[in-house]
């Protein structure tokens, strides 16, 4: 039996390694499609480019290795079926489950490696990738300016230089179109014979020092200013030295497109994700408690808000324990607020406004509306914060379950690939690769669908993460059942009915 295990493992390792690099190459291509404009033609060295590709390749390992198991399983067991090795082994009394045991060991080890990659390699590689790409974007301001090409990397600024000094900051024949004015019809053009391009030490500003140039400004005509004789529609200014400063914060904003903070869950392992989820839950509960406490505080009556009414008021007026001085002081206080003294003696008041003089009704209603509006705004803000917290919690919970669902799919793909290979009995790179791509595309589509449904709050994050595994599991059971019984892959109504009859009769 050990000889069989060694044979299957040796046969599976070469296609396993080949499939891994093929899957990595295919998935890395999306990096080039997405960030090619950010890197190519910006003066970035080949070493930095390969460094970015390496970091991105590490981040997609959990997505690539399921395809690796699927391709290698289909190829190995397809080759064994094509050479009738599976039939010979089965004739010796060895079941397909026993033949699949070495592949299952490789699939389990692959699943463990997927968990390790998701928890340790992927977060660190994501952080390095974002940091390096952000640094490239900050450096591209000066590197992207090429000779005799208009550059529009800076917002509302178009720049062109005729010549650049080799390995130096010097430039010649600079032309700058400035469209930063509020009125976009205004024209502001700067032209200089020579200059220098520099970056501040802190990297926050990009500076161009211009020499021997002219600034042309063609402003939109303003009739009001023109009538006073103080407006000039066209101005030309000559200068010997002029310094143009560009704020690099706009590249900080561009770096936010990398989802450095918005996808912080990609930088966390399982423990950190659990802590973040607990933090979101606790913060949401604290916000709800704040709303409750404020509501109870608003509902709490005070002696200064309104007078006491009903029988208790009548009893207080008859009580001999209250001194006359206190009665006079309370009466004066009520009258200062516009409260009618005779209204204190009635217990069937229809409205609180009846307790106050008509002169004060408008101010009282305005104050009540102001308090209700203020409390409503507070509740709305807290509700919006809780909604964002729930959204972040769902994203983090989805990523947590995806780590384990992607590891489980490695094992599941073995029970799809190995039976499929033994059924079709075709090895090589033809049918196995085609079948593997179909199932892997189904896996990717279901993952994307789960993320979209989770984002729209249609299904739970747990169901979204395990959606692909739940749908592909019946395929694994059906293919394994067919392969063990040496049946073909044709599935029709008669075969389905016979399958159900056999299962019911066995019960």
C-alpha positions in Angstrom: 0.0 0.0 0.0 2.9 2.4 0.7 4.2 1.8 -2.8 0.8 3.0 -4.2 1.0 6.1 -2.0 4.5 6.9 -3.2 3.5 6.4 -6.8 0.4 8.7 -6.6 2.4 11.4 -4.8 5.3 11.3 -7.2 2.8 11.5 -10.1 0.9 14.4 -8.5 3.8 16.7 -7.5 5.0 17.8 -11.0 1.5 18.8 -12.3 0.8 20.3 -8.8 3.8 22.7 -9.1 3.1 23.5 -12.7 -0.6 24.2 -12.0 0.4 26.5 -9.1 2.6 28.7 -11.3 0.0 28.7 -14.1 -2.7 29.8 -11.6 -0.4 32.5 -10.1 0.4 33.8 -13.6 -3.2 34.0 -14.6 -4.2 35.8 -11.4 -1.2 38.1 -11.5 -2.3 39.4 -14.9 -5.2 41.2 -13.2 -2.6 43.2 -11.3 -1.0 44.3 -14.5 -4.4 45.2 -16.0 -5.3 47.2 -13.0 -2.1 49.1 -12.2 -0.3 49.2 -15.5 -1.1 52.9 -16.0 0.2 53.7 -12.5 3.6 52.1 -13.2 4.6 51.7 -16.8 6.1 54.9 -18.3 6.6 56.5 -14.9 10.3 55.9 -14.6 9.9 53.0 -12.2 12.8 50.5 -12.2 12.3 46.9 -13.2 13.3 45.9 -9.7 10.5 47.8 -8.1 8.0 46.5 -10.7 9.0 42.9 -9.9 8.8 43.7 -6.2 5.2 44.8 -6.6 4.4 41.7 -8.6 5.9 39.5 -6.0 3.9 41.1 -3.2 0.7 40.8 -5.2 1.5 37.2 -6.1 1.8 36.3 -2.4 -1.6 37.9 -1.7 -3.4 35.7 -4.2 -2.0 32.4 -2.9 -5.2 31.5 -1.1 -7.1 32.0 -4.3 -4.6 30.2 -6.6 -4.0 26.9 -4.7 -7.6 25.6 -5.0 -7.1 25.7 -8.8 -3.8 23.9 -8.2 -5.4 21.0 -6.4 -8.2 20.8 -9.0 -5.9 20.7 -12.1 -3.3 18.3 -10.6 -6.1 15.9 -9.4 -7.8 15.8 -12.8 -4.5 15.4 -14.7 -3.1 12.6 -12.4 -6.2 10.5 -12.1 -7.0 11.1 -15.8 -3.6 9.8 -16.8 -4.0 6.8 -14.6 -7.4 6.1 -16.1 -6.2 6.6 -19.6 -3.4 4.1 -19.1 -5.8 1.7 -17.4 -3.9 1.8 -14.2 -7.0 2.6 -12.2 -8.7 -0.5 -13.6 -5.8 -2.7 -12.7 -5.6 -1.3 -9.2 -9.3 -1.7 -8.7 -9.1 -5.3 -10.0 -6.7 -6.0 -7.2 -9.4 -5.2 -4.7 -8.3 -1.6 -3.9 -11.1 0.9 -3.8 -11.1 4.4 -5.4 -11.2 5.9 -1.9 -7.9 4.2 -1.1 -6.4 5.4 -4.3 -7.5 8.9 -3.5 -6.0 8.9 0.0 -2.5 10.2 -1.1 -4.2 13.0 -3.0 -6.4 13.7 0.0 -3.2 14.1 2.1 -1.9 16.6 -0.4 -5.2 18.4 -0.4 -5.3 18.6 3.4 -1.7 20.0 3.5 -2.7 22.5 0.9 -5.7 23.6 3.0 -3.4 24.1 6.0 -1.0 26.1 3.8 -4.0 28.2 2.6 -4.9 29.0 6.2 -1.2 29.9 7.0 -1.1 32.1 3.9 -4.4 33.8 4.7 -3.4 34.5 8.3 0.3 35.4 8.0 1.6 35.8 4.4 -1.4 37.6 2.8 -1.7 40.4 5.5 2.0 41.2 5.5 2.2 41.0 1.7 -0.8 43.3 1.3 0.7 45.9 3.7 4.1 45.8 1.8 2.3 46.0 -1.5 0.2 49.0 -0.5 3.1 50.8 1.0 5.3 50.3 -2.0 2.6 51.3 -4.5 1.8 54.4 -2.4 5.5 55.3 -2.5 5.6 54.9 -6.2 2.6 57.1 -6.6 4.2 59.8 -4.5 7.4 59.6 -6.5 5.7 59.7 -9.9 5.1 63.4 -9.8 8.6 64.2 -11.1 9.2 60.9 -12.8 6.1 61.1 -14.9 7.1 64.3 -16.6 8.7 63.3 -19.9 10.1 65.3 -22.7 7.8 66.8 -25.3 4.7 65.1 -23.7 1.8 66.9 -22.0 1.4 65.7 -18.5 -1.9 66.0 -16.5 -1.1 64.1 -13.4 -1.6 67.2 -11.2 -5.2 68.2 -10.8 -6.3 71.1 -13.2 -2.6 71.5 -14.3 -1.2 70.5 -17.7 2.6 70.6 -18.1 5.0 70.1 -20.9 8.8 70.3 -21.0 11.0 70.3 -24.1 14.1 68.9 -22.6 15.2 67.3 -19.3 18.6 67.1 -17.8 20.0 63.5 -17.6 20.1 62.4 -14.0 19.4 66.0 -12.8 16.6 68.4 -11.9 17.1 70.8 -14.8 14.5 71.3 -17.5 14.2 73.6 -20.5 11.3 75.3 -22.3 8.6 74.7 -19.8 4.9 75.3 -20.6 2.2 75.2 -17.9 -1.5 75.5 -18.4 -3.2 76.4 -15.1 -6.9 75.6 -14.8 -7.2 76.0 -11.0 -9.3 79.1 -11.1 -12.9 78.9 -10.1 -14.0 80.4 -13.4 -12.9 77.8 -15.9 -13.2 80.3 -18.7 -10.1 82.2 -17.4 -6.9 81.3 -19.1 -3.6 81.2 -17.2 -0.5 80.1 -19.1 3.1 80.2 -17.8 6.1 79.7 -20.1 9.8 79.7 -19.0 13.1 79.1 -20.7 14.5 76.9 -18.0 13.9 75.7 -14.5 14.4 72.9 -11.9 12.1 70.3 -10.6 12.4 69.5 -6.9 10.5 67.6 -4.2 10.4 68.8 -0.5 12.2 66.8 2.1 8.9 65.7 3.7 7.5 64.7 0.3 4.4 66.9 0.7 5.2 69.4 -2.1 6.5 69.3 -5.6 8.3 72.5 -6.6 9.2 73.9 -10.1 11.6 76.8 -10.0 11.2 78.7 -13.3 13.6 81.3 -14.7 13.2 83.9 -17.5 9.6 83.4 -18.3 6.2 85.0 -18.9 2.8 84.5 -17.4 -0.3 85.1 -19.7 -3.7 85.6 -18.1 -6.8 86.0 -20.2 -9.8 86.6 -17.9 -13.5 86.6 -18.6 -14.8 90.1 -19.1 -16.7 91.5 -16.1 -19.0 94.4 -17.0 -19.3 95.7 -13.5 -15.6 96.0 -13.1 -15.1 97.1 -16.6 -17.3 100.1 -16.1 -15.1 101.3 -13.3 -12.0 101.1 -15.5 -10.1 98.9 -13.1 -10.5 95.6 -15.0 -8.0 94.3 -17.7 -9.2 91.3 -19.6 -5.6 90.4 -20.6 -2.5 90.5 -18.5 1.1 89.6 -19.3 3.7 89.4 -16.6 7.4 88.9 -17.2 9.5 87.4 -14.4 13.1 86.4 -13.8 12.4 83.9 -11.2 9.1 82.2 -10.4 8.4 79.3 -8.1 5.4 77.0 -8.7 4.4 74.8 -5.8 2.2 71.7 -6.2 0.5 70.1 -3.2 1.2 66.4 -3.1 -1.9 65.7 -0.9 -3.8 64.9 -4.1 -1.6 61.9 -4.5 -2.5 61.0 -0.9 -6.1 61.0 -2.1 -5.1 58.8 -5.0 -3.5 56.4 -2.6 -6.9 56.1 -0.9 -8.1 54.4 -4.1 -5.8 51.5 -3.0 -8.4 50.9 -0.3 -5.6 51.0 2.4 -8.1 51.9 5.1 -11.3 50.9 3.4 -10.1 47.3 3.1 -8.2 47.1 6.3 -9.6 43.5 6.8 -7.1 42.4 4.1 -4.3 43.4 6.5 -5.6 41.3 9.4 -5.3 37.7 10.5 -8.1 35.6 12.1 -7.4 36.8 15.6 -7.3 40.5 14.6 -10.5 40.0 12.6 -12.3 38.6 15.6 -11.1 41.5 17.8 -12.3 44.0 15.2 -15.7 42.3 14.9 -16.1 42.3 18.7 -15.1 46.0 18.7 -17.7 46.8 16.2 -20.4 45.0 18.2 -19.4 46.7 21.5 -19.3 50.2 19.9 -22.8 49.6 18.4 -24.2 48.5 21.7 -22.6 51.5 23.4 -24.2 53.8 20.8 -27.6 52.3 21.5 -27.1 52.8 25.2 -26.3 56.4 24.6 -29.5 56.9 22.7 -31.5 55.3 25.5 -29.8 57.3 28.2 -30.4 60.6 26.4 -34.0 59.7 25.8 -34.5 58.8 29.4 -32.8 62.1 30.4 -35.1 64.0 28.1 -38.2 62.2 29.6 -37.1 62.9 33.2 -39.4 65.7 34.6 -37.9 68.6 36.5 -39.6 71.1 38.8 -38.5 74.0 36.5 -40.0 72.5 33.3 -43.7 72.6 34.3 -45.9 73.0 37.4 -47.5 70.2 39.1 -51.2 69.6 38.3 -54.1 67.6 39.5 -55.2 66.7 43.1 -51.7 67.0 44.3 -51.7 70.7 43.5 -54.9 71.2 45.5 -53.5 69.3 48.4 -50.4 71.5 48.4 -52.5 74.6 48.5 -54.3 73.3 51.6 -51.3 72.0 53.4 -50.5 74.0 56.5 -46.9 72.8 56.5 -45.8 75.0 53.6 -44.9 78.5 54.8 -46.5 81.5 53.1 -43.1 82.8 52.1 -42.4 79.7 50.1 -45.8 79.9 48.4 -45.2 83.5 47.5 -41.7 82.6 46.1 -43.1 79.7 43.9 -46.0 81.9 42.7 -43.6 84.6 41.6 -41.4 82.1 39.8 -44.4 80.7 37.9 -45.6 84.1 37.0 -42.1 85.0 35.7 -42.4 82.1 33.2 -45.8 83.2 32.0 -47.7 80.5 34.0 -51.2 81.5 34.9 -51.8 81.2 38.6 -55.4 80.1 38.3 -54.4 77.2 35.9 -52.6 75.6 38.8 -55.9 75.0 40.5 -57.4 72.9 37.7 -56.9 69.2 37.2 -58.6 68.7 33.8 -56.2 70.7 31.7 -56.5 69.8 28.0 -53.0 70.9 27.0 -49.8 72.0 28.7 -50.0 75.2 26.8 -53.1 76.1 28.8 -50.9 76.4 31.9 -49.0 79.3 30.2 -50.0 82.7 29.1 -50.8 83.0 25.4 -48.0 85.5 25.0 -45.5 82.7 25.7 -47.0 80.0 23.5 -44.9 80.8 20.4 -41.6 80.8 22.2 -42.5 77.5 24.0 -43.4 75.8 20.8 -40.2 77.0 19.1 -38.2 75.7 22.0 -39.9 72.3 21.9 -39.3 72.0 18.1 -35.7 72.9 18.6 -35.2 70.3 21.3 -37.0 67.6 19.2 -34.9 68.5 16.1 -31.7 68.4 18.1 -32.6 65.0 19.6 -33.6 63.7 16.2 -30.3 64.8 14.6 -28.4 63.1 17.4 -30.4 59.8 16.9 -29.9 60.0 13.2 -26.1 60.5 13.5 -25.8 57.6 15.9 -27.9 55.4 13.6 -25.7 56.3 10.7 -22.6 55.4 12.7 -24.2 52.1 13.7 -25.0 51.4 10.1 -21.4 51.9 9.1 -20.3 49.7 12.0 -22.6 46.9 10.8 -21.3 47.2 7.3 -17.7 47.0 8.5 -18.6 44.1 10.8 -20.2 42.2 7.8 -17.1 42.8 5.7 -14.7 41.6 8.4 -16.9 38.6 9.1 -17.0 37.7 5.4 -13.2 37.8 5.2 -12.9 35.7 8.3 -15.1 32.9 6.9 -13.5 33.2 3.5 -10.2 32.1 5.0 -11.7 28.8 6.0 -14.0 28.3 3.1 -11.1 28.8 0.7 -9.1 26.2 2.6 -12.1 23.8 2.6 -12.5 24.2 -1.1 -9.0 22.7 -1.6 -10.3 19.4 -0.2 -13.5 19.7 -2.0 -11.8 20.2 -5.3 -9.9 16.9 -4.8 -13.3 15.0 -4.7 -14.3 16.8 -7.9 -11.0 16.5 -9.8 -10.0 12.9 -8.9 -13.4 11.3 -9.8 -13.7 13.5 -12.9 -10.3 12.3 -14.1 -11.1 8.7 -13.5 -14.5 9.1 -15.3 -13.2 10.9 -18.4 -10.0 8.9 -18.5 -8.1 11.6 -20.3 -4.7 13.0 -19.2 -2.5 15.7 -20.4 -3.5 19.4 -20.8 -6.7 19.0 -22.8 -9.9 17.9 -21.1 -8.5 18.1 -17.6 -7.5 21.7 -18.0 -10.8 22.6 -19.6 -12.8 20.9 -16.8 -10.7 22.5 -14.1 -11.2 26.0 -15.6 -15.0 25.5 -15.7 -15.2 24.5 -12.0 -12.7 27.2 -11.0 -14.7 29.8 -12.9 -17.8 28.6 -11.1 -15.9 29.0 -7.8 -14.8 32.5 -8.6 -18.3 33.6 -9.8 -19.9 32.2 -6.7 -17.4 34.1 -4.5 -18.0 37.4 -6.3 -21.8 36.8 -6.1 -21.5 36.1 -2.3 -19.5 39.3 -1.8 -22.1 41.3 -3.7 -25.0 39.8 -1.9 -23.3 40.4 1.4 -22.6 44.0 0.4 -26.3 44.6 -0.4 -27.2 43.0 3.0 -29.2 40.2 1.2 -27.6 37.2 2.8 -25.5 36.8 5.9 -21.7 37.0 5.7 -21.3 33.4 6.7 -23.6 32.2 4.0 -21.9 34.5 1.4 -18.5 33.0 2.3 -19.6 29.4 2.2 -21.9 29.8 -0.9 -19.3 28.3 -3.3 -18.7 25.4 -1.0 -22.4 24.7 -0.6 -23.1 24.7 -4.3 -20.0 22.7 -5.3 -20.5 20.0 -2.6 -23.3 18.2 -4.5 -21.1 18.0 -7.5 -18.3 16.4 -5.4 -20.8 13.8 -4.0 -22.2 13.0 -7.4 -18.9 12.7 -9.2 -17.4 10.5 -6.4 -20.5 8.3 -6.4 -20.3 7.9 -10.2 -16.5 7.2 -10.1 -16.7 4.6 -7.4 -19.4 2.7 -9.2 -17.6 3.0 -12.6 -20.5 4.8 -14.2 -20.4 7.3 -17.0 -21.2 10.9 -16.5 -24.5 11.0 -18.3 -27.2 12.2 -16.0 -30.8 12.0 -17.2 -34.2 11.5 -15.7 -34.1 7.7 -15.8 -30.7 7.5 -14.2 -31.8 10.0 -11.6 -35.0 8.0 -10.8 -33.0 4.8 -10.5 -30.6 6.5 -8.2 -33.4 7.7 -5.9 -35.0 4.2 -6.0 -31.8 2.6 -4.9 -31.2 5.0 -2.1 -34.8 4.6 -0.8 -34.7 0.8 -1.1 -31.4 0.7 0.8 -33.0 2.7 3.6 
